[in-house]
Amino acid sequence: MQKLLITIDKISTFIGQSFSWLIVAITFFISWEVFSRYALDHPHPWAFDVMIMMYGTLFMMAGAYTLAKNAHVRGDVLYGFFPPRLQAGLDLTLYLLFFIPGVVAFVWAGYTYASESWAMNEHSNITADGPPIYPFKTIIPIAGAFILVQGMVEIIRCVICLKQGEWPSRAEDVQEVDVDKLKDMVHVKDEDIAKLDAYVIKQEGSHK
């Protein structure tokens, strides 16, 4: 079971990291459009639509990745002090009451939304002769499906935690720097840092 959970984590991570390259594409695209508009006096009326669709695609396709890393916003001020079983119980309740119904509705509505867009060959009406937006709307149910699958993984993790009393491991990825772990890695103690601070302050005082 753990191997299956980690595999789905890795799939969500791969998808999120792959679509993260849209950040680079958006940056170059906006830079080129600014140059084209002000230096070449040749703006593209469809550029704004494309920027919105690129950013929206990035935002939606990062949902499963963020969930896999347990990085969605929550009230960590209180949640972090709870024991693992209480955390798992709260998470499981919220997943069943809100997450599953909400995401299922999101996927269903997104599918209907996208199919209607394809049927009418929908184009953007924000600007004249706007680009087609049915490919962008197709991302909605696809992203929702990935989030739903990752959500099922998180529900299984909650059940495992309720049984074992501790959270199962997740797939490793780039994380924010943990200062305590970093100090352990380089064998630095708080007393050493305090001594160095005192020495630096003393040296600065002697130069005044």
Buried (B, 14 or more C-beta within 10 A) or exposed (E): EEEEBBEBBBBBBEBBEEBEEBEEEBEEBEEEBEEBEEEEEEEBEBBBBBBBBBEBBBEBBBBBBBBBBEEEEBEEEEEEEEEBBEBBBBBBEEBEEEBBEBBEEBBEEBBEBBBEBEEEEBBBEEBEEBBBBBEBBBBBBBBBBBBBBBBBBBBBBBEBBBEEEEBBEBBEBEEEEEEEEEBEEEEEEEEEEEEEEEEEEEEEEEEE
